């Protein structure tokens, strides 16, 4: 199945909805339906979509958003090593926050966010920071220096600039929504209000297909919601050919921030 069709399937398959209750629900009233639609509007939030490449890179400018290399780091930092495997991690995604067309409130304290990964690890899907992956954040870009491989100095991942193409309102997945609406609505056969809402437009799916990096918004779960405890969703990366990132069968990874660390989750078909 093409990747665009797989993204659409996350919203268009009501059979994937979790069962809310064993009790047979009555048909929802008009007021209950309106309550559900209003709650969907309340929960919809801004996602910022990033394309890997697509325009001419400034190869020597590490003070930008990058994929696969050209990272910055603090002067006293080394390339991180996976705490479990002992292997050096590889630069995957650098986000220069002030390049975002809209800065989510949770990002305002940061200037740069980097994620490194042990590309040979199969254990990072639900790992804590430092085991298979590592998130580093910086508050002052002017104090950072080059760290790790530069532009196309490694064959492990291609090196591309990240271009933040568009902001778009994104609704939660069904599993993050079902408990937010009246039970009669959640169990009703009529579900176009959610699966064919104004947020699940053709344009949304086209942008998601083109832009595998997403900052903010909601995690687009595949097999089911898997939120870490007391965590805030920060960004998502989807499998993509251009960046040579393959996560299971067309999967994604999701980065969350807890009170004192970072957590990763992964999901695939």
C-alpha positions in Angstrom: 0.0 0.0 0.0 1.5 3.4 -0.9 2.5 5.6 2.0 -0.2 8.3 1.2 -2.9 5.6 1.3 -1.5 4.3 4.7 -1.7 7.8 6.2 -5.3 8.1 4.9 -6.2 4.8 6.5 -5.4 6.1 9.9 -8.4 8.4 9.7 -10.7 6.5 7.2 -11.1 3.1 8.9 -13.8 3.1 11.5 -13.1 -0.6 12.1 -9.9 0.5 13.9 -11.9 2.3 16.6 -11.5 0.9 20.1 -14.6 -0.5 21.8 -15.6 2.0 24.5 -18.1 -0.1 26.4 -20.0 -3.4 26.3 -23.2 -1.6 26.9 -25.3 -1.1 23.8 -25.5 2.7 23.2 -28.6 4.6 22.0 -28.5 6.7 18.9 -26.8 10.0 19.8 -28.9 13.0 20.0 -28.3 16.1 18.0 -26.9 17.8 21.1 -24.5 14.9 21.7 -23.3 15.1 18.1 -22.7 18.8 18.4 -20.8 18.2 21.7 -18.5 15.8 19.9 -17.9 18.2 17.0 -17.2 21.0 19.4 -14.7 18.8 21.4 -13.0 17.9 18.1 -12.5 21.6 17.4 -11.1 22.2 20.9 -8.6 19.4 20.6 -7.4 20.2 17.1 -4.0 21.8 17.3 -1.3 23.2 15.0 1.1 20.8 13.4 4.2 22.2 11.5 5.3 20.0 8.6 8.9 19.7 7.4 10.1 18.4 4.1 13.5 16.6 3.8 15.3 18.5 1.1 13.4 19.9 -1.9 15.5 23.1 -2.2 19.1 24.0 -2.6 21.1 23.5 0.6 23.5 25.9 2.3 26.1 23.1 2.9 28.3 25.1 5.2 25.5 26.4 7.4 25.1 24.1 10.4 23.0 26.7 12.2 19.8 25.4 10.5 17.4 22.5 10.5 19.1 19.4 9.1 18.5 15.8 8.4 21.3 13.1 8.7 24.2 15.4 9.7 25.6 18.9 9.8 24.7 19.1 13.5 25.8 21.5 16.2 26.6 20.8 19.8 28.1 22.3 22.9 31.9 22.8 23.0 32.3 20.2 25.7 30.2 17.5 24.1 31.2 14.5 22.1 29.2 12.4 19.6 26.8 10.4 22.0 27.2 6.7 22.6 24.3 4.3 23.1 24.2 3.3 26.8 23.1 -0.2 25.9 25.1 -1.1 22.7 28.1 1.1 23.2 27.9 2.2 19.6 28.3 5.8 18.5 24.9 7.3 17.6 24.2 9.0 14.3 22.7 12.5 13.8 19.1 12.1 12.6 17.2 15.4 13.0 18.2 18.9 14.0 15.5 21.5 14.6 16.4 25.1 14.7 13.4 26.4 16.5 13.3 30.0 15.2 13.0 28.6 11.6 9.6 27.2 12.5 6.8 29.3 10.9 5.0 29.1 14.2 6.7 28.2 17.5 4.7 26.0 19.8 4.7 27.2 23.4 6.6 24.1 24.6 9.4 24.9 22.2 9.9 28.5 23.3 12.6 27.7 25.8 14.8 26.0 23.2 17.0 27.3 20.3 18.0 24.0 18.9 16.7 20.4 19.4 18.8 17.5 18.2 18.0 13.8 18.0 20.7 11.2 17.7 20.1 7.4 17.1 21.9 4.1 17.2 20.8 3.2 13.7 21.5 -0.5 14.3 19.3 -0.6 17.5 16.0 -2.4 17.5 15.2 -1.5 21.1 14.7 2.3 20.9 11.0 2.0 20.2 10.0 2.5 23.8 13.3 3.6 25.3 14.4 6.2 27.7 16.8 9.0 26.6 20.3 7.6 26.0 19.3 4.1 25.1 19.1 3.8 21.4 18.3 7.4 20.9 19.3 10.7 22.5 17.7 14.1 22.5 19.8 17.1 23.2 18.5 20.7 23.6 20.2 24.1 23.6 19.1 27.5 24.5 21.8 29.6 22.8 22.7 28.8 19.2 25.6 31.3 19.2 27.5 29.1 21.6 27.3 25.9 19.6 30.1 24.4 17.5 30.1 21.7 14.7 29.6 18.2 16.1 29.6 14.9 14.2 29.6 14.2 10.5 29.1 17.1 8.1 27.4 17.5 4.8 27.4 14.0 3.1 30.4 12.8 5.1 28.6 9.5 6.0 26.7 6.9 3.9 24.5 5.9 6.9 21.9 8.6 6.2 21.8 11.2 3.4 22.3 14.8 4.5 19.5 17.2 3.6 18.2 20.5 5.0 14.8 20.5 6.5 12.4 23.0 5.1 9.3 23.9 7.2 6.7 24.0 4.5 3.4 24.7 6.2 1.3 24.8 9.4 -2.0 22.9 9.5 -4.6 22.1 12.1 -4.5 18.5 13.1 -7.1 16.4 14.9 -6.2 13.6 17.3 -6.3 9.9 16.3 -9.5 8.1 17.2 -8.0 6.4 20.3 -7.0 9.8 21.7 -10.5 11.1 20.9 -13.0 8.4 21.8 -13.1 9.1 25.6 -13.6 12.8 24.9 -17.1 12.5 23.4 -20.4 11.2 24.7 -20.6 7.4 24.7 -23.5 7.3 22.3 -21.4 9.2 19.8 -18.3 7.1 20.2 -20.3 3.9 19.6 -22.6 5.2 16.8 -22.4 3.9 13.3 -22.4 7.5 12.0 -18.8 8.6 12.1 -18.3 11.0 9.3 -18.1 13.9 11.8 -14.7 12.4 12.8 -13.3 10.4 9.9 -14.3 12.9 7.2 -13.9 16.1 9.3 -12.6 19.3 7.9 -9.2 18.4 9.4 -8.8 15.2 7.3 -8.8 16.9 3.9 -7.0 15.7 0.8 -4.6 18.6 1.3 -3.7 17.4 4.8 -2.9 13.9 3.5 -0.9 15.3 0.5 1.2 17.4 2.9 1.7 14.6 5.3 2.9 12.4 2.4 5.4 15.1 1.2 6.6 16.1 4.7 7.7 13.2 6.9 8.8 15.5 9.8 6.0 16.9 12.0 6.5 19.3 14.9 3.6 19.6 17.3 0.1 18.4 16.5 -0.9 14.9 17.6 1.0 11.6 17.3 -0.5 9.8 14.3 -0.8 6.3 15.9 -0.9 3.3 13.7 -1.5 0.3 15.9 -2.9 2.2 18.9 -2.1 5.0 21.3 1.0 4.5 23.5 1.5 7.7 25.4 4.3 7.7 28.0 3.1 8.6 31.5 2.9 12.4 32.2 4.5 13.2 28.8 4.0 15.9 26.2 4.2 15.1 22.5 6.9 17.1 20.7 7.5 15.7 17.2 7.1 12.8 14.9 9.2 11.3 12.0 7.7 9.0 9.4 9.4 6.4 7.4 10.6 7.9 4.1 12.7 6.9 1.1 14.5 10.3 0.6 15.9 10.3 4.2 16.5 6.5 4.1 14.6 6.1 7.3 12.7 2.8 7.5 10.9 2.0 10.7 9.4 -1.5 10.5 6.6 -1.6 7.8 6.1 2.1 7.0 6.3 3.1 10.6 6.9 6.3 12.6 8.7 7.3 15.7 7.4 9.9 18.2 9.3 12.0 20.7 7.8 13.0 24.0 9.1 15.1 26.8 8.6 14.2 30.5 9.3 16.5 33.4 13.0 15.5 33.5 13.8 13.6 30.3 12.7 12.4 26.9 10.9 9.3 25.7 10.6 7.7 22.3 7.8 5.6 21.0 7.6 3.7 17.7 4.7 2.3 15.7 4.3 0.5 12.4 1.9 -1.6 10.3 
